[in-house]
């Protein structure tokens, strides 16, 4: 499987990244372990998690369970060195973690220690900040986004303080690289500038939502990614399952994400289903599996570092893995662009 540079860190990650957010709710620990085994055998070396996982739902009782499941796999297997492990520090708004407090220099050491303990490892390859303290336009907040109450001086000071705390962890050898999530172009640029001022760790990646149906990354963030070597780690590349077609016609498969989250995080709209019909038609015309088409398209984007996908069954995992052998023709790519123009921002 193709590997790509993780920023300027010297670390290389597979073009597909195994997401873990359902391990502990929709998936058992054994199912999570089986997925890791299958993914590594297929050439994936990259696993993404977070201290707040699992989801569907997020609850006080399950916080940290996914990291524990991965830790159990590390404890029983000798392949830690074969895995590039990414996790995330929760921030403002996640009420179940530190009462929703923001990310600070003081919170970083204890949070890293908690993840290391649950993961049963001595180091984290990529440590990410899950949400900006100042807020974000991700998850449909773009429709009402208003940054006018931000204090840029305080934001920059917090960044410098956090980078100092992170550098101390780098010096200890417990984290190798630093990344962001749910970030904007301005925010990422500020983190890069702060690293230059302080000598703290440079941002290696940004984990934002990106798919055929959510292309907010295509302009300012794309330019920053390419020019600053800060690649995208895309989450929800299948639009929470919409792009597989399994929810068309009002279908709600038992145990699916839609059965647990009726609005799919704000993605369930009439326009979304119309857009899915159009993308399914492209796949049908060219004899392609729609999930593999959507994943392969993501992999071809010029700013993409790795595409994070999740699976709740081994069949879903195998279908996703098959995208690495799929080469999309220029005709397919042109039709996908035309479909996007006809169905922009469907949610």
HELIX and SHEET records of a PDB file:
HELIX    1   1 UNK A   29  UNK A   41  1                                  13    
HELIX    2   2 UNK A   65  UNK A   76  1                                  12    
HELIX    3   3 UNK A   80  UNK A   82  5                                   3    
HELIX    4   4 UNK A   98  UNK A  100  5                                   3    
HELIX    5   5 UNK A  105  UNK A  119  1                                  15    
HELIX    6   6 UNK A  141  UNK A  144  5                                   4    
HELIX    7   7 UNK A  152  UNK A  172  1                                  21    
HELIX    8   8 UNK A  185  UNK A  198  1                                  14    
HELIX    9   9 UNK A  216  UNK A  218  5                                   3    
HELIX   10  10 UNK A  220  UNK A  228  1                                   9    
HELIX   11  11 UNK A  239  UNK A  244  5                                   6    
HELIX   12  12 UNK A  248  UNK A  250  5                                   3    
HELIX   13  13 UNK A  257  UNK A  260  1                                   4    
HELIX   14  14 UNK A  264  UNK A  266  5                                   3    
HELIX   15  15 UNK A  270  UNK A  285  1                                  16    
HELIX   16  16 UNK A  290  UNK A  299  1                                  10    
HELIX   17  17 UNK A  314  UNK A  321  1                                   8    
HELIX   18  18 UNK A  322  UNK A  325  5                                   4    
HELIX   19  19 UNK A  330  UNK A  342  1                                  13    
SHEET    1   A 2 UNK A   3  UNK A   5  0                                        
SHEET    2   A 2 UNK A  12  UNK A  14 -1                                        
SHEET    1   B 9 UNK A  16  UNK A  19  0                                        
SHEET    2   B 9 UNK A  46  UNK A  48  1                                        
SHEET    3   B 9 UNK A  84  UNK A  89  1                                        
SHEET    4   B 9 UNK A 124  UNK A 129  1                                        
SHEET    5   B 9 UNK A 175  UNK A 181  1                                        
SHEET    6   B 9 UNK A 203  UNK A 209  1                                        
SHEET    7   B 9 UNK A 231  UNK A 235  1                                        
SHEET    8   B 9 UNK A 304  UNK A 309  1                                        
SHEET    9   B 9 UNK A  16  UNK A  19  1                                        
END                                                                             
